[in-house]
Amino acid sequence: MAHWVKEEREKYLMELIRLEGRGDYATREACRRDRECTFKPEYRCKDCFGTELYCKDCMVERHRDNPLHRIEHWNGYYFEDTTLKYLGLRIQLGHPVGERCFNQSKAFDDDFVILDINHVHEVALDFCKCSCAQSHTTQIFQARLYPATSSNPKSAATFRVLQHFQMLTFESKASTFEYWQTLARLTDNTGIKPCKDRYESLLRMIKQWRNITLLKRFGRGHDPAGIDATEPGGCVVLCHTCPHPRKNLPDDWRMAPPDKQWLYAQYFAIDANFWLVRKNVSSDSIDPGLSKGWSYFVEETGFKLFLKDIEKVSQEKSTCVNHNAVNLAETKNSRGLAATGAGTVDCSRHNFKRPCGVGDLQQGEKYMNMDYFFFSTVQHSDEVSILNVSYDIACQWSKHLWDRMSTYPSRLHFERDRKTMTFLIPKFHLPAHIAACQISFSHNLIKGMGRTDGEAPERGWANIYPVATSTREMGPGARRDTLDDHFGYYNWKKVTNFGISLLSKIKTTIPEREQHQCDFDEFNRALTEEWPSEVAQWKEVVENWESDHSSKNPFEIRTVSMTLAAVRLKLSQQEAKDLENGLNNSLHMDISPGVLISSGMDLEEQHTHPTDLQTTKLQECSNALLRKIEQWCNIQLLYMPAVGRLRAVEIANVQLLREEKAHEVKLWFPSKVKETTEPCEESLCAYEWELRHAQAHKALDELRRQLRLCTHLYKFKDTHIRGQRANTRASAVLNKVEQTIKTAVARYHRAWSAVKTLSMVLGKPNWEIELPELRPADVRGMTEGEAGQSEGTHTLSWIWKTHGVAGVGEDSEAVLSEGLRIEWCKSRARANRWAEEVDLLQEEMRRVASFLSWHAGWWEEQANRRTALAAPEQEGIEGYAKWQAALRRAMQDRFQQMWSVVPALLQSMSPAIAVS
């Protein structure tokens, strides 16, 4: 670039300016297209190759084959725009190019407009009126033009411009209005000679073009029964990796052994999108959809009748976390909106939109809407017996699903007894749920899920978000047809990319499978040597749960977390028992040793990490708080006389500088005294040990709860909060949560430091197994890994693996056993999921090749389905079908060539044995 700026830029500029003149043709006196032509060359075409100048007549003759080129005329000083119509070129339809019709009729007012990718052309167009002439629209079509109206058309668009717009809007999400503005500006960017407005015509042509090309691509023109015989979901680009009996499954797939049946499961992912709103403009009677449930949107009439029949059914409230999708479904603001969003059911493995799996939401994410979409699309997987359904509120939605289905029309029913249904929650959404949901609906823990994450709709929404700004202004039919078109292209693009995507995935997955298998083998070997009976029991429990989820969940935490209240109760009961046995260690009438330590920790909590409000109160009531601390310190001297000497030195040092503040008073717990050379009763150390132990667990519980809340709030903010005021308030809430997290961390650090000191005094070994040191890197959410770790490889912080002790006894064996059991089960699950992913990807590669082979055969059959057609139509029918078949076979060959390296990749790694 530096060389271009220094050496070439000036030359480029001069060459560009040179083209504004006649260049080498300035001295030419006669046109050279024809030797007999003697006229002066004054015309140049902007679209032909080269810059040759021609005379008027030669320019017209030269462009009878290219009547939509742009022409400019040298007026003696500069080039000015002109048109072929002005030069006298007339476009004759119904005859070969160059042949004139002796019975032609001019287009309406001899003013016909053709839209092309570079210009809005005004042309002189003649229709044929011979006795054998076709209709005007047919003549226009046979010129590869699309008429704006079916009667007396005055405008048309080239097939090229419609295809160009369609591809452009797929990739850039440009709206029809933006495209029209581009054409208008290409025609005249000065405003001096504005082109005729054909925006409404372009809208109509694009809507029809989308529909007829859809029908063409799915063989509806090859069906003798015609367009009306199109079935719901019949114009959908199916996911080639999903199981489709008689298309890509083996003939004996139903006879697969039990341990392989999961390979033939259908993976669904359900979600709603509140960006895809539609304003309350137009109606179905004014703007009907041209695709009547043939693609991704459900058929609108049946859907509305369904909603009308059950609109009085109330939405049940969530019993999990505060799901806004559930609890706010009745209160979602819908003012001025005909649709508050859209719901979808996708293929969870590869993000494909499902047939009849998309529809509008009227007021929030109601169960009845999502039920309709789910049951509608399940009809297209009727023969598949294993369904894995992922939904971010699956824990609530699935509870009464079958009761709700029984109240719906029979066309939405399926035989539940023939289906094995597994409900899951997407991986990203799962941490916001309660603990019970996290172990019952996890993709990572349930057998047969591979590395599926359930977040497919989220990735699909990212692709469609930019379209929302234009579709919100559309009528209902145009919006559904537009989104159907985008969904279809999104699916097709994924089909064409299967060769690359599946190969990339399996290259990543094979090493991960080996690594996680190796990790589990080492872990399992070490545990089996020390705890053989326990490991055998864990294996039995986890296998029972995998075969029947109603049995005991091996990932469930069963030990009771230690609480301060429980420890205080225990200490009080112990002191009461000592009194009954004649032992009284109390030196104060009202304050026992246990109460002294416990109340001191309460004071520590108040003056160590006060909130803003507490800080204000401390400043206002510092004298009262100081008196309260002094009273506690006076009683402390009865039990810990050595503290008097420590405090005297401390007070003397403080008074030399300034007056001591209440929150600066050092309380000198036994753990702090033991850090000095002063003596302290071991019984007091034991009291503090128990209380600090419980305090550490309480701090961890609070830390985990706040981290889960923080994760949920950040996602809620990103999804739902818009506007400066709302974002400011949300940030204030998040700041409070983060401050609470810091407070919980500080509380754990205080408790951990005390326990560390007391463990040496009391001879308590191995306590760090239960209460490790809390580093800054450990304070992270359950879904967050360390720096550089990805979703599939990240490790949990230890704070999510520790659970407290069994009761409040001395023995921590139960804690260790449970922690190891859960970690063993998770390690086994990780190894199995990666192994399953390798098997799934190989099966999906086989399915893609099989589907393409089947589809090629299907297209070959279409070539001869219609026989009572004229020869030109018959040739078109056969040619298109054979081209589609050849395309599928070429794709199949290409993919299989790319995947030929997979056997070598599998052999290059040590064979992974599925964990039993």
C-alpha angles and dihedrals in degrees: 000000000000090000091050092051093049103037111017112029095081091049092049091051094050092049090051091051091045089062089063087073133051093268115191091358095064093099097044112116102188137037112256101200089096125024090222093052113105100170121119115260108240105145131083131183119227093202104043119090112265133011101267116153123222138181121257098263094044091049090054093048091046091055103047085103092043106038093159098064121118117243132200129195129214106228095186095272108041143347116275127188120258135161137240087236089059090049090055104261114150123192112223117203125197094037136072116277111280095021117112124217115226092206101044127149124208122238117260107304087346085273111121123163124204122190116215133169094265105032150007100244127205105205140176104240129183126196122211116247099181118136091260095045121134123227119284093254091050091050089050092049092050088058088057090253127129115222118228092217134020095228124056094341118207097179140038141174127222117247085238095061093047091050090046093052092046093053092042093052091047092055103031100022091230113170126234090250092054090049092049090050089052092053092046092051092047087054096047123357095175104060090233096110106017116192123244113276110254098157094117090047091051091051091053094046093049092050091052093041091055091052100046094043088050091053091045094051092052097049098251090137088057094056113096089212090062134217096317090065091065109126126220109278091012095127101055131121098232124214103257092206095057117092112267113174113227089014109062108351127092116257090246097045092122089059094058114133115262093254090057102041092092087070089071096053125125114230117212128186121193127196144145130229122207095189093071094076124150124211119234095261130130121350142237091266092055097035109025121182115249094210107067100202090307094127134022103319116078118247104277102216095053091044093054092048089052092051091047092053096051104026092116094062108112123227113249116230126247120260092189122066119326097289107192089193087064107029097041097042091104095046103045109134109249101165110148093001130113090189124024092197143311135274125211144187113209139179100266095208102055106010098249119159109242126231111268089357102120130075146147127275117221102191116000130311099317121181093233092059095047091043091055093051092047097047091043094055094040087065086070091057096044095134095050109094102193117065123181109194122193121193129155090234096035091128089066103026094055096052099085099012094123093046089053092046090056089061094050127089115283092245087071095050127101132181104272093191090063093054132077105208125195119184121206141174120229113259097242093050097044100082090062090063128085119272094260091058092047092063099034101047103032122132088205095058106036119089119249098025098107108188094324109143102188093228095111096118091054091058090046092051090054088061094048100041095092090056092059094078091063101033092055089069096048131098117256097261096045091048094052093046092048094049091044088055092050093046090051093052090046090055094045092049089056091050091054090049097051092099092060100032098050092044091049091049096050091047088057096040101052096062091043090052091052093047096049092043090052092047092052094045091054093045093046093047093052094048094044091056092054103028107023096155094047092050091050089051092049090051092051092049095048093047091050090051093048090054095041120021092195089071124086113305110233092204094058120114108232104169118095116247115237114251132191090236091056093049093048090051090050093050091048091050091049092051090048090051091050090053091052089053092050097257116130117175094168117115094182129062095231107016119070122191091259093049090048093057093040095050090044090057089051090055090047090054092052099049103032103059109012121177120235090266092047090049090056091049091048090054091048096043102029093128093053091048091048090053090050091052092046090053090052091047091052091054089044089061089063091061100029110031091170089069089070092067092045093049094047091058091045095050092048091054093048095047090055088065109027143319114298116250122223095244091050095061111117109226097202103217117192090263091057093045090053089058087066130054093259119111125245133183111262091220089062089050089052091052092051091045091058094045096044090048090056092042091057092052092047090051090051092049090051092045093052092047093050093046090053089048091048092052091050094047094050091052092045090050093050093047105039112015116094131165134041097269095049092045092050092052092045091051090052090054091048091049090055091050091049090049089052088052090053090049092052090049091051091049091052092048091053092048093044093050091050093047090049092055095042093048090066092047095048097035096243108161128188094023090133090068087070099032111030122184111278111231124187090250089058093060100088139113124270092256094047120093129193119281111299096015120125130214095267096044105034120121126223119247111249090245088076092051103052119084113176127251136302101263115319100293129125095253113092094177091108091056093050092046094050094045091051092045093053093043091048090051092048093047089051091047092051092051091047095047092053091046090049090050091057090050092045094050092050090049091047091052089053091048094051092053091045093048092051090049091049092046092051089053091047091054091048088056091052091060092076103032096099116052107157095077134113115263096257093050092045092051090050091049092051095041095051094046093049091047091052091049092050090049092055092048091049090051090048092051092047094050094046090050090053092047095049089096093062097087089054091049091052093048094047089066125062109265111267115224114211111245111251 
